[in-house]
Structures are given as C-alpha cells and as structure tokens.
C-alpha cells in the first residue's frame, strides 16, 4: 500500500510540470507555464509542510523550492554527462 501511495503521489506531483507541454504546441510557452506551475506547487507544498512542523511558512516554502531546484540541477547535470558518455 505504501508503494502504491508513493507512486500515485509521484504521478500527481509530476503533473504540473508535464501538462503544460501536452497542452501547448509551442515548447517555449510550455516551458514557461511548466516552470510557473512547478514553482507554485513546490511553494504550496512547503507551506502545507508547516502544518505538521509548526515552522515558518515562508522559510518552509523557500526551503522546499531550493531542495527541489538542487535536485533538478543535479539531474540535469547527470543527464548532460550521460549524453557526453554515450556520444
């Protein structure tokens, strides 16, 4: 059950970054809307996290955004290295 719940939440969490590309013919427009929706979602999740931790809403939202941004940058870097290795 935990695995199914985790997988389902992962799919739901990825939708804001995928739907704009599916809904737009222009990749630039899709990227802009994807970025806006993703940042908004991450900030909202950070704020919701304070409900459980009783922390500062702004700090939690920014912390969530920074951690996800660092993960995205790391994944992008690994992708670039993999592309260079394969070529």
NUFI-63057 format. One record per residue: residue number from 1; residue in three letters; x negated, y, z negated of N, C-alpha, C in turn. Coordinates in Angstrom, 2 decimals. Each point is the difference from the previous one (the first is absolute). Example, Ala and Ser with C-alpha at 12.3 -4.5 7.8 and 13.67 -1.06 7.14 Angstrom:
[1, 'ALA', [-13.19, -5.69, -7.80], [0.89, 1.19, 0.00], [-0.90, 1.20, 0.00]]
[2, 'SER', [0.35, 1.05, 0.72], [-0.82, 1.19, -0.06], [0.77, 1.09, -0.73]]
This chain:
[1, 'UNK', [-0.82, -1.20, 0.00], [0.82, 1.20, 0.00], [-0.86, 1.26, 0.00]]
[2, 'UNK', [-1.08, -0.03, -0.78], [-0.87, 1.18, -0.06], [-0.62, 0.26, 1.36]]
[3, 'UNK', [-0.40, -1.06, 0.70], [-0.59, 0.15, 1.33], [0.98, 0.58, 1.00]]
[4, 'UNK', [1.25, -0.48, -0.05], [1.02, 0.54, 0.89], [0.30, 1.46, -0.31]]
[5, 'UNK', [0.09, 0.32, -1.28], [0.25, 1.38, -0.39], [-1.15, 0.90, 0.44]]
[6, 'UNK', [-1.22, -0.46, -0.19], [-1.17, 0.78, 0.41], [-0.03, 0.20, 1.51]]
[7, 'UNK', [0.27, -1.06, 0.74], [0.04, 0.11, 1.46], [1.09, 0.93, 0.49]]
[8, 'UNK', [1.18, -0.10, -0.61], [1.10, 0.88, 0.37], [-0.30, 1.46, -0.28]]
[9, 'UNK', [-0.59, 0.27, -1.16], [-0.36, 1.38, -0.34], [-1.10, 0.53, 0.92]]
[10, 'UNK', [-0.91, -0.88, 0.42], [-1.04, 0.41, 0.93], [0.61, 0.42, 1.34]]
[11, 'UNK', [0.97, -0.78, 0.47], [0.68, 0.34, 1.26], [0.75, 1.32, -0.14]]
[12, 'UNK', [0.72, 0.17, -1.08], [0.75, 1.24, -0.22], [-0.95, 1.20, -0.09]]
[13, 'UNK', [-1.13, -0.18, -0.69], [-0.96, 1.08, -0.13], [-0.69, 0.37, 1.29]]
[14, 'UNK', [-0.06, -0.93, 0.94], [-0.67, 0.30, 1.28], [0.93, 0.67, 0.99]]
[15, 'UNK', [1.29, -0.04, -0.21], [0.95, 0.55, 0.95], [-0.18, 1.49, 0.29]]
[16, 'UNK', [-0.25, 0.87, -1.00], [-0.17, 1.41, 0.33], [-1.16, 0.28, 0.96]]
[17, 'UNK', [-1.00, -0.84, 0.01], [-1.12, 0.24, 0.90], [0.19, -0.67, 1.36]]
[18, 'UNK', [0.97, -0.89, 0.13], [0.22, -0.72, 1.26], [1.18, 0.55, 0.79]]
[19, 'UNK', [1.08, 0.34, -0.66], [1.23, 0.42, 0.68], [-0.23, 1.21, 0.93]]
[20, 'UNK', [-0.76, 1.03, -0.39], [-0.19, 1.13, 0.92], [-0.63, -0.41, 1.34]]
[21, 'UNK', [-0.89, -0.97, 0.00], [-0.59, -0.45, 1.25], [1.01, -0.74, 0.86]]
[22, 'UNK', [0.89, -0.75, -0.64], [1.03, -0.73, 0.73], [1.08, 0.94, 0.54]]
[23, 'UNK', [0.23, 1.11, -0.69], [1.07, 0.92, 0.37], [-0.45, 1.09, 0.97]]
[24, 'UNK', [-1.30, 0.15, 0.22], [-0.50, 1.09, 0.83], [-0.76, -0.55, 1.20]]
[25, 'UNK', [0.19, 0.66, 1.14], [-0.76, -0.37, 1.21], [-1.38, 0.63, -0.01]]
[26, 'UNK', [-0.17, 1.10, -0.74], [-1.27, 0.72, -0.04], [-0.82, -0.46, -1.21]]
[27, 'UNK', [-1.20, -0.55, 0.23], [-0.82, -0.47, -1.13], [-0.37, 1.10, -0.99]]
[28, 'UNK', [-0.20, 1.22, 0.49], [-0.37, 1.10, -0.90], [1.16, 0.33, -0.94]]
[29, 'UNK', [1.20, 0.05, 0.54], [1.18, 0.26, -0.82], [0.20, -1.13, -1.01]]
[30, 'UNK', [-0.18, -1.23, 0.45], [0.11, -1.14, -0.91], [-1.01, 0.08, -1.12]]
[31, 'UNK', [-1.24, 0.39, 0.32], [-1.05, 0.12, -1.01], [0.33, 1.08, -1.02]]
[32, 'UNK', [0.48, 1.13, 0.48], [0.33, 1.11, -0.92], [1.13, -0.41, -0.95]]
[33, 'UNK', [1.08, -0.55, 0.55], [1.12, -0.41, -0.86], [-0.40, -1.15, -0.92]]
[34, 'UNK', [-0.83, -0.90, 0.50], [-0.47, -1.11, -0.83], [-0.81, 0.53, -1.18]]
[35, 'UNK', [-0.88, 0.96, 0.26], [-0.81, 0.57, -1.08], [0.87, 0.71, -1.03]]
[36, 'UNK', [0.96, 0.78, 0.48], [0.88, 0.74, -0.92], [0.82, -0.97, -0.86]]
[37, 'UNK', [0.59, -1.01, 0.63], [0.81, -0.96, -0.76], [-0.85, -0.83, -0.97]]
[38, 'UNK', [-1.20, -0.37, 0.43], [-0.87, -0.79, -0.87], [-0.45, 0.80, -1.21]]
[39, 'UNK', [-0.43, 1.24, 0.22], [-0.43, 0.85, -1.12], [1.17, 0.26, -0.94]]
[40, 'UNK', [1.17, 0.27, 0.56], [1.18, 0.23, -0.83], [0.33, -1.24, -0.83]]
[41, 'UNK', [-0.02, -1.16, 0.63], [0.29, -1.23, -0.72], [-1.00, -0.28, -1.11]]
[42, 'UNK', [-1.29, 0.22, 0.29], [-1.03, -0.22, -1.02], [0.16, 0.95, -1.18]]
[43, 'UNK', [0.33, 1.25, 0.30], [0.20, 0.97, -1.07], [1.22, -0.37, -0.85]]
[44, 'UNK', [1.08, -0.42, 0.65], [1.20, -0.40, -0.74], [-0.30, -1.22, -0.88]]
[45, 'UNK', [-0.72, -0.97, 0.53], [-0.36, -1.16, -0.82], [-0.86, 0.38, -1.19]]
[46, 'UNK', [-0.92, 0.95, 0.21], [-0.81, 0.48, -1.12], [0.85, 0.65, -1.08]]
[47, 'UNK', [0.99, 0.77, 0.43], [0.91, 0.65, -0.96], [0.83, -1.05, -0.74]]
[48, 'UNK', [0.49, -0.99, 0.73], [0.80, -1.07, -0.63], [-0.85, -0.78, -1.01]]
[49, 'UNK', [-1.30, -0.14, 0.31], [-0.89, -0.72, -0.91], [-0.03, 0.65, -1.38]]
[50, 'UNK', [0.19, 1.30, -0.07], [-0.04, 0.68, -1.29], [1.17, -0.39, -0.89]]
[51, 'UNK', [1.06, -0.53, 0.60], [1.13, -0.47, -0.80], [-0.46, -1.11, -0.94]]
[52, 'UNK', [-0.87, -0.86, 0.50], [-0.49, -1.12, -0.82], [-1.19, 0.40, -0.86]]
[53, 'UNK', [-0.85, 0.88, 0.50], [-1.24, 0.34, -0.72], [0.14, 1.22, -0.89]]
[54, 'UNK', [1.06, 0.76, 0.19], [0.23, 1.24, -0.78], [-1.12, 1.03, 0.21]]
[55, 'UNK', [-0.60, -0.03, 1.20], [-1.09, 0.92, 0.31], [0.51, 1.26, 0.69]]
[56, 'UNK', [-0.93, 0.75, 0.53], [0.29, 1.24, 0.72], [0.41, -0.34, 1.42]]
[57, 'UNK', [1.14, 0.52, 0.45], [0.52, -0.31, 1.34], [-0.96, 0.42, 1.11]]
[58, 'UNK', [-0.50, 1.22, -0.07], [-0.89, 0.51, 1.05], [-1.30, -0.79, 0.06]]
[59, 'UNK', [-0.56, -0.32, -1.16], [-1.25, -0.76, -0.05], [0.21, -1.40, 0.58]]
[60, 'UNK', [1.09, -0.65, -0.38], [0.27, -1.35, 0.48], [0.24, -0.01, 1.51]]
[61, 'UNK', [0.72, 0.99, 0.53], [0.26, 0.08, 1.43], [-1.30, 0.20, 0.77]]
[62, 'UNK', [-0.85, 0.90, -0.47], [-1.28, 0.26, 0.66], [-0.92, -1.21, -0.11]]
[63, 'UNK', [-0.01, -0.65, -1.14], [-0.82, -1.20, -0.20], [0.41, -1.10, 0.98]]
[64, 'UNK', [1.29, -0.21, 0.16], [0.52, -1.00, 0.92], [-0.42, 0.33, 1.44]]
[65, 'UNK', [0.09, 1.26, 0.37], [-0.38, 0.44, 1.35], [-1.50, -0.20, 0.24]]
[66, 'UNK', [-0.83, 0.32, -0.97], [-1.46, -0.14, 0.15], [-0.40, -1.47, 0.11]]
[67, 'UNK', [0.57, -0.83, -0.84], [-0.34, -1.43, 0.04], [0.42, -0.61, 1.34]]
[68, 'UNK', [1.20, 0.30, 0.48], [0.46, -0.53, 1.28], [-0.84, 0.56, 1.15]]
[69, 'UNK', [-0.36, 1.28, -0.09], [-0.85, 0.60, 1.03], [-1.37, -0.65, 0.06]]
[70, 'UNK', [-0.57, -0.28, -1.15], [-1.30, -0.67, -0.04], [0.11, -1.41, 0.58]]
[71, 'UNK', [1.07, -0.70, -0.31], [0.22, -1.33, 0.57], [0.16, 0.05, 1.51]]
[72, 'UNK', [0.72, 0.99, 0.49], [0.18, 0.16, 1.44], [-1.31, 0.33, 0.69]]
[73, 'UNK', [-0.80, 0.88, -0.61], [-1.30, 0.35, 0.57], [-0.93, -1.20, 0.03]]
[74, 'UNK', [0.01, -0.79, -1.05], [-0.82, -1.22, -0.04], [0.43, -0.98, 1.08]]
[75, 'UNK', [1.32, -0.21, 0.14], [0.50, -0.91, 1.03], [-0.36, 0.49, 1.40]]
[76, 'UNK', [0.06, 1.31, 0.22], [-0.38, 0.58, 1.29], [-1.48, -0.24, 0.28]]
[77, 'UNK', [-0.83, 0.21, -1.01], [-1.44, -0.23, 0.15], [-0.33, -1.45, 0.30]]
[78, 'UNK', [0.67, -0.91, -0.67], [-0.22, -1.43, 0.26], [0.44, -0.33, 1.43]]
[79, 'UNK', [1.10, 0.58, 0.45], [0.46, -0.22, 1.36], [-1.00, 0.49, 1.03]]
[80, 'UNK', [-0.59, 1.17, -0.25], [-1.02, 0.53, 0.91], [-1.23, -0.91, 0.04]]
[81, 'UNK', [-0.42, -0.46, -1.17], [-1.18, -0.91, -0.04], [0.31, -1.30, 0.73]]
[82, 'UNK', [1.19, -0.53, -0.20], [0.37, -1.24, 0.66], [0.01, 0.18, 1.52]]
[83, 'UNK', [0.53, 1.13, 0.45], [0.02, 0.28, 1.45], [-1.41, 0.05, 0.56]]
[84, 'UNK', [-0.91, 0.61, -0.70], [-1.39, 0.07, 0.46], [-0.67, -1.37, 0.01]]
[85, 'UNK', [0.31, -0.81, -0.98], [-0.58, -1.35, -0.06], [0.52, -0.85, 1.17]]
[86, 'UNK', [1.29, 0.11, 0.30], [0.61, -0.81, 1.05], [-0.50, 0.43, 1.37]]
[87, 'UNK', [-0.26, 1.28, 0.19], [-0.47, 0.48, 1.31], [-1.37, -0.47, 0.20]]
